[in-house]
Amino acid sequence: MALVLILLPIAAGCALFLLPRGERTISRLAGSAVAALTFVLPLVAQNGGEFSVRWLSRPFTAALHFAWTGPSLWLVLLLALCTYCAIVATNTAQNRSMIALLLMLEGCMMGLFTARDILAFALFWDLMLIPPFFALIEWGTHRDTAWRFLIYNFSGGLTLLLATAAFGVLSGSTDVIGSTHQFAGSWAPWIFAGFAFAFAVKTPLWPLHTWMPNTYAELPPPFVAVVSAVQSKAGLYGFIVIALPFLRTSMAEWRWLIVALALVSLLYGAFVALTQTDMKRIVAYSSLSHLGLIVLAIVSANPIAIKGALVYIVAHGLFSAALFLILGYYEEREETRSVLKLGGLGAVNPKLAGAFTIAALAALGLPGLAGFAGELVILTGVFRAGYFWPALIALIPIVIASAYMLRLLQDTINGPQLADIPQRRDLTFAEALAVAPLLAALLYVGIYPHALLAAVMH
């Protein structure tokens, strides 16, 4: 069953390229049906949908081994939900191409999140770079952005592959994800460094983040919704399922460097978001800050903080996808992303403004929404792990998040109408179908976080 989650979206994406280039309806219906099916299958399948076939026996044992358990199940569900919402939100003359690439991206990321073998994980790590690269080439305004995205992330993929090969040769097998055997030896710190570099680039952590703002700004809203909500979690997931179980000692040796980078990401992302006027860049830099908090939780190695990190991974994915989709709707209507040229949208787009408010308040950590539960559990775990000063410093960008998110809301929804466009339609039924599942999930996790907290570590 896990193999179906990988092959079905990829096959469907390839099949859509056989349709006429300007086709719009069939591609959206077929794409949303496939994404919905990939959401339902993990919920009804038994035994984690396990599939395993031995691939290599020399110089180490490797397998095409896939299943979903614990954290991977929630990332699989998050990926399927965000892909579904992104496909429903796609409404351009190039529906066919965008939806095909979204499905292929989903299939590649399904392979990464369900991989039980580190070598399979590393291969899908590189494959999932291809759809965003072509999306940037097709719809981005500067090709340099596409190449920067590819070079940065492929460099991380190369160190990941080298670290995986060294791990396999020295331990005898890479088919180990899900076990807790600690890898030791003189090579362990270097292998950890290879993994950590790849994970830090993908998350991203400062100063390896420079590919991210332009990528998020230039990708079409449906595409950036999936990339920011789910693909950015690949590095965090790698820390949780590879670095923590197998290289905990080496991670402890590097912990203060990682803590320092996480804190810089937290502060830098928050302060830069406070100075931006481009709506997408505000959300992009806020993501840099939020993901730094999750890295801080992971490196603390405290079980409570890890639980909080998993909850916040899901929460961030939900409100990040919702924000980018909603900002895409605003950009389409107002023909600008600058908050300096917007205002009074709450009066003319009340439904869209309401959806925007829920997503933005979740991002700033309002109690009752999903972001608050993750932040609270993370800070509790980090304090209990003995990281008093890092946890105290982490409170600063959480407070700043209130400033830049409320400013974003105030400048766009309230105030005088600055953009001179006579007709501004409100949230349509199709657009509501795209954002409503994300907002409903934010409310559910925020009101009843125990459902996710009780399950993420099982």
N, C-alpha and C positions, 0 to 999 in steps of 0.2 A: 504493500500500500504506500509506503514511503517513496518507492520508486515512481509510483503514479503521480505523486505531488510534484516530482521533478520533471518527468517526461511530458505530462499532459500540457502544462503551460508552454513549454518549449515547442512541442509539436503544433499546438494551436497557433502560437505566434508565427511559426514558419508557414502554416497553412494560410494565414491571413495575407501573407505577401502574394498569394496567388490571386487575390481579389483585385478588381480594378483599382488603380491608384487613388481615385477620388471617392471611393465607396465609403459611406459613413454609418449606415444603420446596421447592416449585418455584422460588421466588425465590432461595434459597440455591444450588440446583443450577445454575440458569441463570446467576446472577451469577458463581459460581466458574468456570464453563465459559468465559464471556466473558473474564474476567480471565486465565485460563490461555491462551486463544487470543491475547490481546494480548502475552503473554510470548513465545509461540512464534513469532509472525509476524516480528518483527525478526530472529530468529535464522536464519530460512530465506529471507527476502527478499533480493534482490540490489539493488545500487546505492542502498542507503539508503532504498528505498521512495519515491523522490522523486515529488512531485506539484506542479505549478506552473501557475497560471492568473493572467494579469494582471488586476488588480483596478482600479487607478487609473492614469491617465496624467497628470493635472493635479490639483493644483499640483506633484505629484511622482509618480514611478513607484512603485507598490506592487503586490504580488502575493500571492495565496493560495499561498504556496510552503512546502511542508513536506517534510522529510527528516530522517533521523537519521544523524549522523556524529559520531565522536569522543565528547566528553563527553555529548552528547544520547542516544546509544545506551544508555549505562550508566544514565542517569536514567530512560529509558523502561523498561528492564528492572527497575530498582528499583521504579518506580511500579507496574508490572504485578504484581510479586511481592508487594509490600505490600498492594495492593488484593485480590489473591487471598486472602492470609492473613487480612485483615480481614473479608472476606465469609464465609470458613469459620468465623471466630470469632464471627460474629453469631448470637445465639441469644436473641432477645427476642420478645415478642408482636407487635412491629412490624418483623419481619424485612423485609417487603416495602418499606416506606418507607426504612429505613436502607440496604438494599442498592441500591435505586434511586438514592438520593443518592450513595452511594459510586461507582457506575458513572458517573454524570454528572460527578462530581468527577474521576474518572480520565480521561474523555474530554476535559474542559477542560484538564487538566494535560498530556495527550498533545499537545494543540494547542500549548501553550506550549513544551514541550521540543522539539518537532519543527519549530517555526516557523523559517523561514529569512528571514523579513521582519519587521522590527522592529515595524511597525504590526500585523501579525497577532499577534505576541508580546504587544503591549500590549492587544489586544482580549481574548485568552484570559486575560491577567493579571486583568482585571476579572471575566470570566465564572467563573473558578475560585473566586471569593469567595462565589458564590451558594449552592452546596450546604452548606458549613460554616455559613453564616448560618442557613439553615433548620433544620439539625441542632441548632444552639444554641437556636433558638426552640422546637423540638419537644421536646428532651430536656434542655436546660440548666435550671438552677434560678433563674437571674436573667436577665431579658431585657436588662438593661443590658450584660451580657457580650456578647451577640449584637450589639448596636448599637455597642459600643466596637470589637469586631472589625471590623465593616463600615466604620465611620467612619475608623479608622486606616488600614486597608488600601486603602479606596477613595481616601483622600487621596493615598496613594502612587501608586495607579493613575492619578489625575488628573495628577500631576506627570510620570509616565511618558508619558502620552499627549501632554502639551504638549511635552515634550522630544523625543518621536518626531516630532511635526509640525514642530518647528523643525529637527531633523536632516534630515528629508525635503526641506523647502523649500530649505535651504542646500546640501545635497549632491546633490539631484536625485532620490534614490531611497532607499527604506527596505529594498529587497530586497538586503540586503548581508551578513546573518549568514553567516559562513563565509569571508568575505574578510578581508583584513588592511589595507585602505586606512585611513590615519590621517586623521581629521577635524580640521581646524585652522581658526583664525579667532577673532575677538573673542568670538563667541558660544559657543565650545567649552566654557569653564569653566562657563557657566550651563547648558548642555545636560547636561554631566556632573553638575552639582548636581541637576538634575531626575531623571536616572536614579538617581543614588546615593541620593537620599532615598527613592525607591520601593523600591530594593533593601534599604536599611537597615531600613525598616519591616517588610518581609516576613521578613527573616532571623531574628529581629530583632536590632538592635544597641541597647545602652543609649544614650540614655534613651527610645528609641522602642519599648521592649519591653513597656510596661505592659498592652497588650491580651493578651499571650501567657499569663501564668500562669493567669488565670481561664478563658481559652478552653480550655487543655489540661486543666484540672481538671474542667470541666463537660461537655465533649464526651464521648459514649460511647466506651469503650475502642477499638472497631474504627475509629471515625472519627478519634480523636486519633492512632491509630497511623499513619494515612495522612497526616494534616496535619503531624504532627511529623516524620515520617520523610522525606516527599517535598515537601509544599507549602512547607515552610520553606526548601527548597533552591532555590526559584525565584529569590530575591534573589542567592544565591551564583552560580547559573548565569548570571544577568544580568550580574554583574560580570565573569565569565569570557568570555562570548561577545559582549558589547556594549561594556562599559567598557574592558577591556584591549585589544581589537583596534583600536577606533576612537578612543578618547579617552585613550590611555595618557599623553600629555603632561599633560592636565588632571588625570588621576588622580595623577600624580606631584606636581603642585602642591598637591593636597589630601591627600597621603599621610599627613602627620603628624597631621592631624585624624582621619583614618580609623584610623590606628594607635592613637591615644589612645582612641578609642571602642571599638576591638576589645579593647584591654587592660583597659579598665574593665568591659566585658562579661565578659571572662574572669574577672576577680577578683570582681566583684559577683555573678555567677551562682554561682560556686563557694562564696563565703562565705554567701550566702543559702541555698543548697541545704543547707549544713551546719547551718543553724538550723531548717529546716522539719521538721514532724512528719507532714504529709500526704504519702503516698507519691508521688502524681501530681505534686505541686508540687516534690518533691525532683528528680524526673526532668525536670520542666519547666525549673527553674532550672539544672540541669546542662546542658541543651541550650543555654541562653543562653551558658554558658561555653564549651562545645565549639564552637559556631558562631562565637564570637569568634575562636577559634584559626584557623578556616578563613579568615575575613576577613583576619587578619594575614598568612596565607600568600599570599592573592591580591594584597593591596596591595604586597607585597614584589616582585611581578612577576618572581620568580626561577623559571625553568622547573622546577627540582627541587621547589620549594615548591608550584607550581601542580599538578604531578603528585601530590604528597602531599595537596593539598587535594581533588582529585578522588577519590582513594582514601578519604580520611576522610569525604567526603560520602556515599559508598556505605556505609562502615562505620557511620557515625552513623545513617544511615537504617535499617540492619538492626537494630542493638541498641536504637535508640529504639522502633521498631515492636514488637520482641519484649518490651521492658520494659513498654510500656503495655498490651499484650495480657495479659501475665502478671499485672500489677497489677490488671487488670480481673477476672481469674479469682479473685484473692485477695479483692477487694472483694465479688464476688458470694457467695463462701463465708462470709466473716467479717462482712459487713455494715458494714465500716468501712474507712477508708483511713489511719487514724492509727496510726503505729508505736508509740504509747504504749499502745495497746489490743491489740497483737498480740504473739505470741511462741510458740515451740515448734512452728511450722508445718512444720519439716523432719521432725519425727517422724510427723506425721499426713498430710503431703502430700509424700513423698520425691521423687516424679517431678517434681512442680511446683516443688519447691525446687531440684532439680537444674537445671531449665531456667532458673529465676530466677538461679541462681548463674552460669551461663554468660553470660547477657545482662549481668548486673551487672559481671562481671569484664572483659567486652569494653568496657564503658563506662569503666572505670577504667584501661584501656590495658594489660591483662596481655599479656605476650609470648605469641605463639601464637594470639592472637585478632585480629580485623581492626582494632580500634581502635589497637593498638600500631603497626602498620605505617604507618598514616596519620600518627600523631603524630610518629614518628621521621623520616619523610621531610620533613614540614613543617618541623620544627625544624632539620633539616640544611639545607634550602633557605633558610630565613630567616636562619640564621647566615651562609651563603655570600653572601647578598645584602647583608650589612653591617649588619643589624639586630641587633646583639649584645645590647643592653640589652632591647629588646622580647622577644627570644627567651628571655633569662634570666628576665624577669618572667613569661613564659608558663609557665615550669616550676612556678611556685608553685601555680596552680590545678590543674595536672596532679597534683601531690602531694595537694592538698586533695581531689581527686576520689576518691582512695583512701580518705580518711577518711569522706566521706559515703556512698559506695557500700558500704563494709564495715560501716558503722554500720547502713545499711538492711538488709543481709543479716543481721547479728548480731541486730538487734532483732526481725526477723520470723521468721527460720528457727530461731534458737537460743533458749535461755532458757526460762522457764516459760510454759505455755499460759495466756494471759490472757483470750482471748475464750471465753465460756461457750456454745459451740454443740456439741451432742452429735455430729452427723454432719458430717464433713468429707471429701467424696470427693476422691480424688487426680485427677491429670491424666487426663481421658478421652481416648478415641481421637480424637474430633472435635477436641478442643482441641489434641491433639498434632499433628494435621494442620495446624493453623494456625501453630504456633510452630516446628515442626521444620524447615521450609525456611529460616526466618530464622537459626536456630541453626547449621544445616549450612553456610549461606553465610558466617556469621561464622567458623566453623572453617576453611573452605576458603581464604578470603581471608587469614586469619591465618597459616595454615601455608604457603600458596603465594601470597604477595602479588605475585610477579613476573607472574602471569597478568593481573592488573589493571593493574599499573604499566606493563607493556609495551603495553597496549592503549589506555589512556585518552587518550593524546595523538595517536593515529593518526587 
